[in-house]
Amino acid sequence: MIIMFVRHAEDIDDKLTKRGKKQCELMIDYDEEYTFSKIYSSPAKRCVDTANYLNKKLKVEIEIDNDLVERGKLEDVVPKDDKEQAWYDNYLNPEF
C-alpha cells in the first residue's frame, strides 16, 4: 500500500486562489505509475476543492474525514518528553 499526502493548494480565506487552481491543474498532471483507490480530505473547503481537482483524473471516492482538521494552537498541550517538546517548539515557531 502506498499513501500519498498532498497539501491543499494556495488559498485565501479558505478559497483557492488563481494560483491555487493552477497548482491543482499541475498536480493532476502526474505520472500514472501509481493507482489510487480513495482520497481522504479534511472538511475544510480548500481541502475539499483540492481533492475535487485531483479527482478529475483519479475518479475515485472522496471521503471527508472530520479528524483531519487543524488542531489550532498547541499552547495548552503538555508534552510527554523532550522530543515532543522540541516538536511543539518548532511547530509553534512563527517561522515554521
Residue frames relative to the residue before (quaternion, step in Angstrom):
aa qw qx qy qz dx dy dz
M 1.0000 0.0000 0.0000 0.0000 0.00 0.00 0.00
I 0.1505 -0.7621 0.6255 0.0728 3.54 -1.01 0.86
I 0.1238 -0.7667 0.6269 0.0619 3.55 -0.93 0.95
M 0.1014 -0.7900 0.6039 0.0308 3.55 -0.80 1.03
F 0.1995 -0.7668 0.6007 0.1065 3.56 -0.83 1.00
V 0.0498 -0.7795 0.6244 -0.0053 3.55 -0.92 0.97
R 0.3311 -0.7287 0.5653 0.1995 3.54 -0.81 1.01
H 0.5687 -0.5916 0.4298 0.3767 3.57 -1.05 0.65
A 0.5712 -0.5975 0.4472 0.3416 3.54 -1.22 0.54
E 0.7110 -0.4486 0.3183 0.4382 3.56 -1.30 0.26
D 0.0143 0.8026 -0.5947 0.0450 3.54 -0.99 0.89
I 0.1477 -0.7128 0.6699 0.1460 3.51 -1.41 0.22
D 0.8443 -0.0314 -0.0270 0.5343 3.56 -0.76 1.09
D 0.6867 -0.5268 0.2534 0.4321 3.56 0.98 1.03
K 0.6189 0.4738 -0.3736 0.5029 3.61 1.18 0.48
L 0.4964 -0.6575 0.4721 0.3138 3.56 -0.94 0.87
T 0.3750 -0.7070 0.5546 0.2280 3.54 -1.01 0.86
K 0.6965 -0.4163 0.3508 0.4674 3.57 -1.30 0.02
R 0.6477 0.5033 -0.3041 0.4844 3.56 1.03 -0.84
G 0.6332 0.5393 -0.3251 0.4501 3.60 1.01 -0.81
K 0.6439 0.5101 -0.3175 0.4737 3.57 1.01 -0.78
K 0.6319 0.5141 -0.3232 0.4817 3.57 1.07 -0.77
Q 0.6158 0.5380 -0.3441 0.4614 3.60 1.01 -0.78
C 0.6439 0.5209 -0.3168 0.4622 3.58 0.99 -0.82
E 0.6445 0.5189 -0.3215 0.4604 3.57 0.94 -0.88
L 0.6616 0.4896 -0.3044 0.4795 3.59 0.99 -0.80
M 0.6225 0.5625 -0.3317 0.4314 3.56 1.07 -0.75
I 0.7082 0.4507 -0.2863 0.4619 3.59 0.91 -0.78
D 0.6069 0.5278 -0.3580 0.4743 3.58 1.28 -0.04
Y 0.2691 0.7874 -0.5045 0.2302 3.58 0.95 0.93
D 0.6134 -0.5187 0.4431 0.3980 3.54 -1.34 0.26
E 0.3897 -0.7644 0.4701 0.2068 3.59 -0.74 1.01
E 0.2476 0.7977 -0.5124 0.1996 3.58 1.08 0.64
Y 0.7624 0.3193 -0.1658 0.5379 3.59 1.13 -0.67
T 0.2264 -0.7303 0.6200 0.1762 3.52 -1.25 0.49
F 0.2269 -0.7765 0.5788 0.1028 3.56 -1.13 0.65
S 0.2943 -0.7777 0.5328 0.1570 3.54 -1.08 0.73
K 0.8091 0.0004 0.0237 0.5872 3.61 1.14 -0.46
I 0.2355 -0.7159 0.6355 0.1677 3.54 -1.30 0.51
Y 0.1601 -0.7511 0.6336 0.0941 3.56 -0.93 0.94
S 0.0210 -0.8163 0.5767 -0.0275 3.56 -0.88 0.91
S 0.5169 -0.5629 0.5479 0.3403 3.48 -1.31 0.52
P 0.5361 -0.6235 0.4462 0.3531 3.61 -1.14 0.41
A 0.4447 0.6880 -0.4670 0.3327 3.62 1.23 -0.14
K 0.5816 -0.6316 0.3908 0.3319 3.57 -0.89 0.97
R 0.6533 0.5222 -0.3220 0.4436 3.60 0.91 -0.88
C 0.6604 0.4999 -0.3001 0.4732 3.58 1.09 -0.72
V 0.6485 0.4999 -0.3109 0.4826 3.57 0.96 -0.86
D 0.6384 0.5194 -0.3295 0.4627 3.61 0.95 -0.82
T 0.6484 0.5032 -0.3138 0.4774 3.59 0.98 -0.85
A 0.6451 0.5158 -0.3177 0.4656 3.61 0.94 -0.86
N 0.6497 0.5160 -0.3213 0.4565 3.60 0.97 -0.80
Y 0.6221 0.5165 -0.3428 0.4782 3.59 1.01 -0.72
L 0.6644 0.5037 -0.3007 0.4630 3.58 0.87 -0.97
N 0.6756 0.5138 -0.2902 0.4421 3.56 1.02 -0.79
K 0.4608 0.6588 -0.4631 0.3731 3.61 1.21 -0.16
K 0.7414 0.3623 -0.2108 0.5241 3.56 1.08 -0.71
L 0.7135 0.4888 -0.2743 0.4205 3.59 0.87 -0.90
K 0.0896 -0.8394 0.5250 0.1081 3.56 1.07 -0.80
V 0.4460 0.6423 -0.4841 0.3927 3.55 0.72 1.18
E 0.6709 -0.4811 0.3686 0.4274 3.56 -1.30 0.15
I 0.2037 -0.7279 0.6395 0.1402 3.56 -1.13 0.74
E 0.1109 -0.7896 0.6020 0.0426 3.56 -0.74 1.09
I 0.2704 -0.7474 0.5892 0.1455 3.54 -0.73 1.11
D 0.0881 -0.8138 0.5745 -0.0050 3.56 -0.60 1.18
N 0.3559 -0.7757 0.4882 0.1822 3.57 -0.45 1.23
D 0.5833 0.5644 -0.3807 0.4431 3.60 1.24 -0.20
L 0.6430 0.5063 -0.3213 0.4765 3.59 1.25 -0.26
V 0.3783 0.7074 -0.5045 0.3194 3.55 0.63 1.13
E 0.5997 -0.5443 0.4324 0.3964 3.54 -1.23 0.41
R 0.4068 -0.7294 0.4983 0.2325 3.52 -0.94 0.84
G 0.4306 -0.6763 0.4886 0.3441 3.58 1.15 -0.34
K 0.7524 -0.3664 0.2679 0.4774 3.54 -1.19 -0.37
L 0.3261 -0.7795 0.5172 0.1359 3.51 -1.05 0.83
E 0.2697 0.8136 -0.4898 0.1595 3.60 1.18 0.34
D 0.7163 0.4651 -0.2597 0.4507 3.60 1.03 -0.71
V 0.5342 0.6257 -0.4074 0.3965 3.59 1.27 -0.06
V 0.2572 -0.7456 0.5948 0.1554 3.57 -0.99 0.86
P 0.3315 -0.7664 0.5117 0.2023 3.60 -0.47 1.15
K 0.4786 -0.7005 0.4608 0.2605 3.56 -1.10 0.72
D 0.8057 0.0174 -0.0022 0.5920 3.62 1.19 -0.41
D 0.7258 -0.4428 0.3027 0.4307 3.59 -1.33 0.11
K 0.6179 0.5491 -0.3457 0.4440 3.60 1.04 -0.73
E 0.6731 0.4739 -0.2902 0.4879 3.57 0.93 -0.92
Q 0.6165 0.5414 -0.3442 0.4565 3.61 1.02 -0.74
A 0.6447 0.5161 -0.3176 0.4661 3.59 0.97 -0.86
W 0.6299 0.5244 -0.3363 0.4638 3.59 1.02 -0.77
Y 0.6646 0.4949 -0.3058 0.4689 3.60 0.89 -0.90
D 0.6328 0.5315 -0.3353 0.4523 3.59 0.96 -0.84
N 0.6735 0.4864 -0.2875 0.4766 3.56 0.98 -0.86
Y 0.6620 0.5195 -0.3031 0.4472 3.57 0.94 -0.94
L 0.7231 0.4406 -0.2479 0.4707 3.57 0.93 -0.85
N 0.4704 0.6623 -0.4435 0.3786 3.57 1.29 -0.15
P 0.4590 -0.7120 0.4497 0.2831 3.63 -0.68 1.00
E 0.6662 0.4876 -0.3035 0.4756 3.60 1.21 -0.40
F 0.4172 0.7299 -0.4515 0.2990 3.61 1.31 -0.01
